[in-house]
Structure formats: C-alpha cells, structure tokens
Amino acid sequence: MDIDADIIEPSIDPTTQKIAIRHVKAVNAGGTRTMVQVRDFEPVFTDEPASLGGTNTAPSPLETVLVALVGCDGVIIHGVAKAMGFDYAGVTFACESQIDVRGPKGVPGVRPYFEAATLDIVIYTDEPERRVEQLKKNVEFRCPVMNLLRAADVKLTANWSQRPAAEFVPAE
C-alpha cells in the first residue's frame, strides 16, 4: 500500500491487532424516544422531530451520527496534533447533512441514510499552512466516523479553514 508522505507513523504497533469493544444499552417504550446508557454516564436520549412523528425531546438518531462525526474529529485532531507537535488553541465544527426522507419511510430504491454531508472545520492555530494540510490529511485518514460515512458512499465534503489562535473563543 502506497501511503502519502504526509501520513505520520502509527502510534501503535501496526503488526499486532488490538480489538476495542464499545457497548451501549437502550430502552424504547414503543415510541420514537429511546433512552441510551453508555458506560457509567447519565443516559442520553434520541427522538424524532414532531414533523416526523416524534416528540421532539432529543436529537434524532441521524443527528447523533453528526454529533459522533464532529466529536470523533475533535478526538482525532487532538491525537494527531499531539503526535505532530502541532500547536492549536481550539477547533470549531459545523455540519449539515441531506437525506431523502422517503428512504426511511420504505420507498424502494431510495437509501435510508444520508445522501451527503458537509463538515466545516475551523482550526485556530498559528502553524504554517503546510502543517495544517498535513494535520488535515492525517485526521481524514484516521477518523473512524468520517471513514465509516465515506465507506457508506455518503458524499462527505470536509471544508477546512484556519484562523489565528488568538481568535479562538472556548464554549461556555
């Protein structure tokens, strides 16, 4: 396999398989709202908007996929930046997806998941553009959720931009 020269070395022995297990439990009482338990955290919930027959009390399952995407990118950016010695103040994300709702309603030939998604990533750093490009390549190479969506043939467009580190405003 020919790997781009910008791809950094793995941070684990590449010859030894190491399987990690993820486990969640959930309860649904016959409606659109589901309570999900992850490890020892407070439960999280999913629901559907009222316009799709839900009670609009929590994000939809597809919205939580977008949550997973931006959260995963945040984790992978952190790990890649650490491995590269890349200094940054923070990152902001905005993500939008498109789905033909006929698919989840059972229309044959219409896929029941995202057609496309656009992810805008702003990294706040004073690193040179060349290093930002290397970070980007490595994040997109390593991010499990981004690659899962792309493997599902979702047209995923990631728009990266850079702002000065001093402009970053952390979330409250």
Residue pairs with C-beta under 8 A, 6 or more apart in sequence:
4 137
4 141
6 133
6 134
6 137
6 138
7 137
7 138
7 141
8 80
8 83
8 84
8 134
8 138
9 83
11 79
11 83
12 18
24 36
24 37
24 38
25 36
25 37
26 34
26 35
26 36
26 37
27 34
27 35
28 34
28 35
31 54
31 55
32 47
32 48
32 52
32 53
32 54
32 55
33 45
33 46
33 47
33 54
33 55
33 57
33 58
34 45
34 46
34 47
34 61
35 43
35 44
35 45
36 43
36 44
36 45
36 46
37 43
38 44
44 58
44 64
45 57
45 58
46 58
46 59
46 60
46 61
46 64
47 54
47 55
47 56
47 57
47 58
47 59
47 60
48 54
48 55
48 56
48 60
49 56
49 60
50 56
52 60
52 101
54 60
59 67
62 97
62 99
62 113
62 114
65 97
65 114
65 145
65 149
66 95
66 97
66 117
68 145
69 95
69 117
69 119
69 145
69 146
69 149
70 93
70 95
70 119
71 145
72 143
72 144
72 145
72 146
73 91
73 93
73 119
73 121
73 139
73 143
73 145
73 146
74 91
74 93
76 139
76 142
76 143
77 88
77 91
77 123
77 135
77 139
79 142
80 86
80 135
80 138
80 139
80 142
81 87
81 88
81 135
83 138
84 131
84 134
84 135
84 138
86 125
86 127
86 131
86 135
87 125
87 126
87 127
87 165
88 123
88 124
88 125
88 127
88 165
89 124
89 125
89 165
89 166
89 168
90 124
90 168
90 170
91 121
91 122
91 123
91 124
92 121
92 122
92 124
93 119
93 120
93 121
93 122
94 119
94 120
95 117
95 118
95 119
95 120
96 117
96 118
97 114
97 116
97 117
97 118
97 154
98 114
98 115
98 116
98 117
99 113
99 114
99 115
100 110
100 111
100 115
102 110
103 110
103 111
103 112
103 113
104 112
113 152
113 154
114 149
114 152
114 154
115 154
115 155
116 154
116 155
116 156
116 157
117 149
117 154
117 155
117 156
117 157
118 156
118 157
118 159
119 146
119 156
119 157
119 158
119 159
120 159
120 161
121 158
121 159
121 160
121 161
122 160
122 161
122 162
122 163
123 132
123 135
123 160
123 161
123 162
123 163
124 162
124 163
124 164
124 165
124 166
124 167
124 168
125 132
125 162
125 164
125 165
126 164
126 165
127 135
129 162
132 160
132 162
136 158
136 160
139 146
140 146
140 158
146 156
146 158
149 156
150 156
